[in-house]
Amino acid sequence: MALAGHDHDRLPVLVGAGQLVQRDVDPRQALDPVAMMLEATRRAAEDARIDPGKLEGLDRVLVPSIFGSHYSNAARLLAGRLGAGRAAPVYLGVGGNGPQKALNDAARDVAAGRTDFVLLAGAEALDTRQRAREAGVALDWSGGGAPTPAAPDPAPSSPVELRHRLMLPPFIYPLYENALRAHLGRDLESHRRHVGALLARFTATAAANPHAWFRTRRAPDEITLASPTNRMVAFPYTKYMNAILRVDQAAAVLLTSVGRARALGIPPGRQVHWLGGGDAVESPWTVTERPSFHASWGMARAYADAFAEARLAPEDVHAFDLYSCFPSAVALGCLTLGVADHDPRPLTVTGGLPYAGGPGNDYTTHAIAAMLARLRSDPGAVGMTTGIGWYFSKHSAALYGTLPPMELPAAAAPDRPDPPPPVAVAAEPTGRGRLETYTVLHDREGAPELGITVGRLEDERRFVAFVDGGPEALVSLESSEGVRRTGRVRAEGDGNRITLD
């Protein structure tokens, strides 16, 4: 039996979305991120079929953290420019999961009657910033006042990880890729072909997306094989397999209740229901304390909570947008969901962060906007979007559909496994060890320069170590399987070392 009356009026719905790509504009004439968000929001209002003047009635304005921001308060600045002076401005913390988590929280508040009209809008203009820097053009995008503080996280990397260069996503996600390959029983070549075929599908979606940064369809080998235009960054990831942050992109979505949508005159056909969401922080937090590099307790918990709240299952989903900063993020998402290699359902509706563009912490806003359009074109379908923060450290997911749920969303508490205990990490290891995973960092010319390994000592404590043996040892890790290789580990002042057998 469907909901009726007041309860039906409290259902949270997305009603409009807008996106903006700013390309090759003279930096002196370019829109700053707040102006970009303002334009994306205007487009969202137009998409919802409402006069932008009605945005004065917003209750809450959510803005993801902006890279290098010097705004006094980006969320408050945007609300002010929209004339929404009574809206609560919320500036989100760092993490690609942030927009999705904020929207999940807002949707529950709409259902509970705590708020009624919410804007989520974000933007980055890192391409313009870089071109301005190269041209010696000073940009004043502060809006006055002190920088907006973002909500803090624990330190993303441990002291041991920092000593061994494990402090950036392009160096950490390859560890998961190599571990996943071994876990799935694929050799290097078959895995490369598999990932290439997967990412070629993403480029095809980006090529058809008018809001994508790179609208170029690429063949699998073009993506996964190193070339003069596609250097190896950190094995097995080439440049074309990395999220691209140097973009100028903005996105905005409007969330309200069915009752408020009716009062605003928004046609039912423009409305897409938020059905349920899930959010979790990885435990253990530190990468090298986690039990394995081919599973995520936090991801599994966030996904399970989203399906429980929506009263749905993975097989009910028609289209996904799995967070895709790197291929291992997509692969682990598929494993967690039970999505098989041959599954025909789309895994992205944007094209993903390497191809549609990775505008800092705001990519998931673009994914939600694209999912809104996708579901409107396929009445009755269900879509799922996901987000990841740091290094599989924070997770968010949500389910959407054009059909209303039978009941109000109610955060369920499914049976959850306890988080695994942390693995003991040897700061100064000595003795025999076996590799769990590894990567090889390359210089700007594409030459291998540093091997980083993670493994276990004979007493099962974990170690992190650089690879000894010069270029030959690094080449061997890229040409034959390194997982489960053994060697002798020792501690040195500038970082632990392993000499492989």
N, C-alpha and C positions, 0 to 999 in steps of 0.2 A: 504494500500500500504506500503510495507516494506521500511525501510531506505536504501539509496544507497550511494555509493561514500564516500566522506569525512565524512558525518554525521555518516554513519555506522561504519567507522573506529574509531570514537571517543567513541563508546559504551564501558563502563567499564566492564571488565570481570575478574573473578577469573580464574587463569590458573593452580595453583598448591597448594598443601597443604601437610604438613608433621607434624607428631606427634611423641613424644618420651615419654616413661615411663622408669624411672630409679629406680630400686627397689633393696634394700638390698645390695648395693655396699658399700664396705669399705669406710668410709668418706674420708680417705686419698687418695683414688683413684677415688672418685666420680667426675663427671663433675659439674662445677659450673653453675649457671643459664645462663650466657652468652655463655658458651660452649654448654650447652643444646640447646639454641636458634640457635646456629650455626649449630648443627646437624639437628635440625628440619627444618631449612632453606635449608640445603643441600638436605634433603628428599623432600621438596617442589619443588625444582628445578628438581629433578629426576622425580617427579610426573608430572611436566609440560612438561617433555621430552626435557629439555634444559640443556646444559652444565653449571655447577655451576659457571664457569668463567664469564658467561654472567651477573651474578649478580653484577658485577662491574658497570653496567649501571643503577643501581637503582637510582631513584630521591629522594626517601623518605624512611626512616626507622622508623617505629612506634613500640614502646616498652611499654607495660602496666607497671604500677608501680609495683615494686617487694617488697614483704614484707621484712622488715629489711635490705634493700639494703644499701651497703656501696660502690657501684660503683661510680667512678668519673662521668661517664655518660654512662649508660648502652646502650642507643641507639647508641651513637657515638662509643663505644667499639665494638658493633656488626657490625656496618657499616665498621669500620676499618678492622676487621678480615675478612670481606667479600671482601675487596678491593674496597669498594664503597665509596671512600673518598669524592666524590662530593655530596653524598646523604645528604639531610637535616635530621638530627637526631631529633626525637620528642619523648620525654619521657612523657607518659600520666599521668593524675592525678588518684586519688583513686576512685574506683567504678567499679562494675561488668559490667556496661554499657559502660565503656571506650573503649574497643577494637571495639565494634560495632559502636559507634559514630565516632571514628577515621576513620574507614573504610568507613562509609557513607560520611564523609567530603572528604576523598581521592577520592572516586568514582565520586563525583560531580566535583572535580578538574580535574580528568581524562576526563570527558565528556566535560569540558570547555576548555581543552587544557592547563591547568595550571601545570599539572604534567603528567607523562606517565608510570611510572614503580615503584610500591610501595610494600614494604614488611611490613607486620604486624607480629611480632614475640614476644612471651612472654614465661616465664618459672618461676617456683618456685621449690625450693629444700628444703622445710620445713621438710620433713622426714629425709633427710641427716643431716640437721642442728640439729635436735633434737637428733638423734643418736650420732652425734659428741659431743654434749653437755653432753649426758649421759656417753660417754666414755672418756670425758676429752680431746678431740681432738680439737685443735684450727684450724679454717678454715680462710684462708686469701683470701677472694673473693672480695676484694675492687677494684682491678685494679688500685689502686693509687688515690690520690686526695680526695677531699671532697665528701660526699654523694650527689647523684643526687637529686635535689629538685623536688618535684611533684607539679603540679598545685593545689593551695589551694581551699578548699570548705568552705562555712560557717560552723560554729560549728555544728556538726550533731545532738547534743542533747541540749535542753534548760537547764537552771539551775534547774528548777523544775524536769525535767526528770532525770537529774544527781543525784539529792537528793534521787530519788526513784528507783535507779538501772536500769533505762531505758537508757543504753548507749552501749549495745551490741546487735547485730542481734539476737542471740538465746533467748534474753529476750523480744524483741519487736515484732518479727514476730508471736509469739504465740498470741499476742493481736489481730492481724488480723485474725488468725485462729478461735479463739473463737467468734469473732464478725461475721465472715462469716458464721459460723455454725448456729448462731441464725438468721441471715438475711435470710438464705436459709430454715429455718424452720425445721432443722434436730435436733433430740435429740442426746445426747452424744454418745450413742452406734451406732446408724445408721450412724452418721458422722464418727466415728472411722472406721467402716467397709468400708465406701466409700473411705476414704483416704488410707486405707490399700490396697484396690484393685487398686487404682490409682498408688501407689508407687510400688506395685508388678510388674506392667507393666514396670516401670522405671528400676527395677532391672533386668528384663528379657532383656531389651535393653543393659544394662551395661554388662551382662554376655556374650553377643555376640559381644561386642566391644573390639577388641584386645588392644586398648589404654586406657581402663578403669582401675582405681585403684583397685576397688573391682569387680571381675568378678564372683559374687555370686548371684544366683537367690533366692529370699526370698519370703515366703508366706506372705499374708497380716497380719495375727496375729503376725507373727515373727517380723514384722516391727513396729507395733503400740502398742503391749503389752509390758510392762516393764518386764525385766528378769535379771538374774545375768549378762548376757553379753550385755544387752540393757537397761541401766538404764534410768529412766525418767530424763530429763534435765530441761525442763520448760513446764508445762502442756499446751497442750496435746502432746508435742513433746518428743519422746524418742531419744536416741542417733542415731538410724538408720534413723531418720527423719531430721537430721541436716546435713548441708554441711560439708564435711570433708576437712580441709585445709592442714592437714599433709600429703602431697604428694610430689613426685618428678615428675613433668610433664612439657612438653614444647610443643608448637604448633607454626606453621608458615603458613601464606597464602600469595600468590603473587597475586597482582592486577595490571592489565595493561589495555591498550585499544585493541580493535580488530585489529587495524592497527599495533600496536607494537607487538602484539602476532604473527601476520603473519610474520613480519620482524624477529622475534626470532625463527621462524619455529615451533611454537606451533600448533599442529593439532587442527582443530575446535572442534573435539570431546572431547578435554580436557577443553574446555572453558565453564564457567557458567556465565551468565549475572547477574550483579547487576541491579535490576529493580527499586529500590526506597527505601528510608529509612525515618525514623522519629526519632526525639530526643526531649526530653522535660525535664525540671526541675520541680519537684512537687511544687505546690503552694496551700496552705502555705507549707513552707519548714519544719517547726517543726512538728513532729508527733502529739503532743497533741493539736496543733492549727488546725488540719484538721477536716473537718466536720463529717467524719465517718471513721470507720475502715473496711468498706466493699466495698470501691470504691477508685479509684485513678484518679484524673483529669489529672495528667501528663502522666500516662500510656495510657489513652484514647486518649490524644492529640498525643503522639508519634505514636501510632498505626494508627490513622486516617491519619496523615501526610504520613506515609509509604505507605499506600494503595492509597492515592491520587497521590503521586509521581509515583507510579508504575502503576496507572490506573487499579487497581485490587480490589477485595473484599475478605473478609475472606473465602467465599465459594470457591474461586479459588485456595486456598492453599491445597497442597497434604500432606505436612509433616511440623510439627512445631518443633522448639526447644525452648520451653518456659523456661525462666530463673527459676531455681528450687532450689535456696538456701534453701528454706523451702516449705512445701506443700502450704501454703497460697499464695506464689508467683505464683504457677501454677494455683491455683483456681481463683485468681483475674485476671490472664491473660485470662483464659477461659471465665470468666464472661464478661470481656471487649470485647473479640472477638465474643461472642455469641456462643461459642463451647459447645454443650450440653454434658451431662454425658455419653450418649450412642454413641457419635461420634467415629467412628472407626479410625480416622486419628491419627498417632503417635504424641504425645506431646513432645517427645524428640528423638533425633537421636544419642545421646551420652550415655544416662542413667542418666544424671543429676548430680548435684553437690554432693549429698550424696553418690552416687554409682560410677559414672564414675570418680569422684574426683572434688574438688573445688580448683584449684590452684590459690588462691588469687584473683587478679583482672583479671586473664587471661582466665577464663573459656569460655567466649564467643568466643575466638579465636579457641578453640577446637570445639565448636558448629559449627562455620562457616566451619572449615575443614571437619567435619563429614557431614555437609549438602552438601558440594561440591561433596563428594563421593556419597552421596545418590542420588543427582539429576543426576549425570552422568549415574547412573545405571537405571534411569527412565526418558528417554528423553521426553520432553514436560511437565514434572511436575514443580510445583512451590513450593518453600520452604520458610519458615519464621523463622528467629532467633531473639531472644530478649535478652536484658540485663537490669539489675537493679543495681543501686548504692545505698549504704547506706540502708535506711529503706523505700523502695518505694520512694526514694528521687530523683533519676535520672533514666531516661528511654530511651532506644534506641531499634530500631527494623529495620529490613531490609527484603526485598523480593528478591529471586533469582530464576532464571530459565534457562533452556538450550536453550530456544527459544528467539531470540532477540526481544526487544520491537518494536512497530510500530513507536515510536518517541523517541528522546533522552529524558532521565530522566530530568524532569523540576520540581524543587521544587514547588509544588502547595500550595496554601493557602486556604484550605477548611474552611468553616464556623466553627469556634471554639467557644465553650462557654467560657465566661470569667472565670478565676479561682475563686473559691469560697472565700469569705472573711474569715479571720482567726477567730477561735472560741476563746472567752475570757477564759483565764485559771486563776483560783484562786490560787495564790501561797500559801495562808494560809486559806483554806476553813473551814467553820463552818456551820453546819446545816444538814438537811436531803439530801440524795443523792440516785441516782439509778445507777446501774452499766451499762455501755456500753460494757465493755469487761474487761478481767482479765487474769492473769496467776499465776501459783504457781511454784516457783523455788525450785529445789531439790538439796540436797548435793551430794557429790561424791559417797555416799553409796546408793543413790536413795530415801532418806527420804525427805518429804516435809519440807521446812525450811522458806519460805517467800512467802506470797501472795501479788501480786501487782494488784491494780484495777485502772481503768479509768472510770469516770462517769460524771454525770451532777448533779449539785445542783438544788434546786427548781427554782432559777432564770436563769437556763440554762447555767451558767458558768460551765466550765469543772474543774474537780478535779483529782488529782492523789493521791492515798493513799495506805499505807500498810494495811493488814488485821489484825485486833485484834482477839483474841479468841483462840490462840494456835493451836495445831495440829488438833483438832476437826473441827475448822473453815476451815482449809485448805483442809482437807479430804472432807468436804461437798461441796466445790467448784469443786472438781474433780469427785464427784459421782452424783451430780445433777446440773441442769443448773444454772449458776451464772449470766448470762446476764439478766438485768432488776431486779435483786434483789435490795432491798433497805437497808438503814442503816443510822447510824448517823456518820457524818464526823467531825473531829476536827483537828486542827493544833498542832503539837508538834515540839520541837526543832530538833529532829533527823529524822523528816519526818511526813507527814500527816497520820492520822489513820482513819479507818472506822470500826465500829462495826456493823456487818450485823444483820438484823432482823432474 
